[in-house]
């Protein structure tokens, strides 16, 4: 009987923690990209990561562009929903001084990310397209420089002058992302 009571209590505590964590991290509606005080208006972090080809890339390399930094993972289903939108946005807004920078957070790193990039194609307006924007291999340190990441996808919009202007925690609508990006172009 004690074991059943302990199990019931444990389940109740876990449910309570889950509900609290959900409410504490949930952002919705018009304020969904509201910044928290850790990153609001701050300059983009000094960040240097590697591409799957081993090339060093920094955020400073994109100075003068509007940059959508997208933390994602190959196993993340909401990320796979978002990727076709990001491909389309890169195609549409790239000529206007915009770029997506994908930061792959897979623990296995290059051994998982490189084959994913080579193989996966996404439906964009009826065409099967590869990811067409820079993909960098992420680290916990990179996520920490953005104030920490609670889940994937997590994205940050950086203005042409290098300031973080929006944070998107979790999957948001394509329309919401588009409006935020267009506001900076």
C-alpha positions in Angstrom: 0.0 0.0 0.0 2.9 2.4 0.8 4.4 1.8 -2.7 1.1 2.8 -4.4 0.9 5.9 -2.3 4.5 6.8 -3.1 3.9 6.2 -6.8 0.7 8.3 -6.8 2.5 11.1 -4.9 5.4 11.0 -7.3 3.1 11.2 -10.4 1.2 14.1 -8.8 4.4 16.0 -8.1 5.7 15.4 -11.7 2.4 16.6 -13.1 2.6 19.7 -10.9 6.1 20.4 -12.0 5.2 19.9 -15.7 2.2 22.3 -15.4 4.4 24.9 -13.7 7.2 24.6 -16.2 4.7 24.8 -19.1 3.1 28.0 -17.7 6.5 29.5 -16.8 7.9 29.0 -20.3 4.8 29.5 -22.5 4.6 32.6 -24.6 1.6 33.2 -26.8 -0.3 35.6 -29.0 1.0 39.0 -30.0 3.7 39.0 -27.3 5.1 35.7 -28.3 8.4 37.2 -29.4 8.7 39.6 -26.5 12.2 39.7 -25.1 13.2 38.6 -21.7 15.5 40.9 -19.7 18.5 38.6 -20.3 18.7 39.5 -24.0 16.4 42.5 -24.6 18.2 45.0 -26.9 21.6 43.5 -26.1 24.2 43.2 -28.7 24.5 39.8 -30.5 26.9 37.6 -28.5 30.5 37.1 -29.5 30.0 33.7 -31.0 32.4 31.5 -33.1 31.2 28.1 -34.3 32.2 25.6 -37.0 30.3 24.6 -40.1 30.0 20.9 -40.9 32.9 21.4 -43.2 35.1 22.6 -40.3 35.1 26.3 -41.3 35.0 28.9 -38.4 32.0 31.3 -38.6 31.1 34.2 -36.3 28.0 36.1 -36.0 30.1 39.2 -36.7 30.5 37.8 -40.2 26.9 38.8 -40.8 27.1 42.4 -39.6 24.9 44.7 -41.7 22.3 41.9 -42.3 19.2 41.0 -40.5 20.0 37.6 -39.0 17.5 34.9 -37.8 19.6 32.6 -35.4 17.7 29.3 -35.2 18.7 26.7 -32.5 17.4 23.4 -33.8 18.1 19.6 -33.8 17.7 16.9 -36.4 15.4 14.9 -34.1 13.1 17.8 -33.3 9.7 17.5 -35.0 8.7 21.1 -34.5 12.0 22.1 -36.1 11.1 20.0 -39.1 7.8 21.9 -39.4 9.7 25.3 -39.3 12.6 24.4 -41.7 10.6 24.8 -45.0 9.4 28.2 -43.8 13.1 29.2 -43.1 14.1 27.9 -46.6 11.4 30.1 -48.2 12.3 33.1 -46.1 16.0 32.7 -47.0 15.0 32.6 -50.7 12.6 35.6 -50.4 14.5 37.9 -48.1 18.1 36.9 -48.7 18.5 39.4 -51.6 17.3 42.1 -49.1 20.1 41.6 -46.7 18.7 38.8 -44.6 20.0 35.4 -43.6 19.0 32.5 -41.4 21.8 30.9 -39.4 20.9 27.5 -38.2 22.7 26.2 -35.1 22.3 22.4 -34.9 22.3 21.3 -31.2 22.6 17.5 -31.7 24.8 16.0 -29.1 26.4 13.8 -31.7 27.4 16.8 -33.8 28.7 16.5 -37.3 28.2 12.7 -37.4 24.4 13.3 -37.3 24.1 16.8 -38.8 26.1 16.3 -42.0 24.1 13.2 -43.2 20.9 15.0 -42.3 21.9 18.0 -44.5 23.0 15.8 -47.4 19.8 13.6 -47.3 16.8 15.7 -46.1 14.7 17.7 -48.5 11.7 19.8 -47.5 8.5 20.7 -49.3 8.7 24.4 -50.2 5.9 25.5 -52.5 5.7 22.1 -54.1 9.5 21.7 -54.6 11.7 19.4 -52.5 14.6 21.6 -51.4 17.6 21.3 -49.1 18.3 23.7 -46.3 19.7 26.7 -48.1 21.2 28.7 -45.2 24.4 28.3 -43.1 24.3 25.5 -40.6 26.7 25.7 -37.6 27.4 23.0 -35.1 26.1 24.3 -31.7 27.5 24.0 -28.2 26.0 24.5 -24.8 28.3 27.6 -24.5 26.6 29.1 -27.6 23.2 28.6 -26.2 24.3 30.1 -22.9 25.5 33.2 -24.7 21.9 33.8 -25.8 20.7 33.5 -22.2 20.0 29.7 -22.4 17.7 27.6 -24.5 14.6 25.9 -23.0 13.8 23.8 -26.0 13.9 23.6 -29.8 13.3 25.4 -31.9 14.5 28.6 -30.2 15.3 31.6 -32.3 16.6 35.1 -32.1 16.1 37.9 -34.5 19.1 40.2 -34.8 18.9 43.7 -36.4 21.3 45.0 -39.0 23.1 46.9 -36.2 23.7 43.7 -34.3 21.1 44.0 -31.5 18.8 41.2 -30.5 15.3 42.4 -31.2 13.1 39.3 -30.8 13.2 35.9 -29.2 11.0 33.0 -30.3 10.8 30.1 -27.8 9.2 27.0 -29.4 7.4 26.7 -32.7 5.6 29.9 -33.7 3.5 30.5 -36.8 5.0 31.2 -40.1 3.1 34.5 -40.2 4.5 35.6 -36.8 8.1 34.9 -37.9 7.5 36.7 -41.3 6.1 39.8 -39.6 9.0 40.0 -37.2 11.6 39.6 -40.0 9.8 42.1 -42.3 9.8 44.7 -39.5 13.7 44.7 -39.7 14.2 44.8 -43.5 
